[in-house]
Amino acid sequence: MKNKYISASEINQFVYCPYQWYYIKKYGNKYINELREKEGFNNSELSNYKKGMEYHEKYYRDIVIMRYKKIAMWIAIALILLFLFVEFIK
């Protein structure tokens, strides 16, 4: 056992992605960083790593898209209210 204490950042890492925490514990940061530099993930051992990376990338893209949709919705509401206000004043 390397560390007998668990740090807050380690708990945060586990809560964010248990697989990431597990792989870092099992293989270490150096090995994980080497995997990130590789282009292809043909090895079956790396398939879960690839799936995890794809999942997090898709999740991030979905969040960005939702943020843009939210901004567009507020702009549309503001324009509708402005139009109604202008029509009401006439």
Buried (B, 14 or more C-beta within 10 A) or exposed (E): EEEEEEEEEBEEBBEEBEEBBEBBEEBEEEEBEEBEEEEEBEEEEBEEBBEBBEEEEEEEEEEEEEEEEEEEEEEEEEEEEEEEEEEEEE
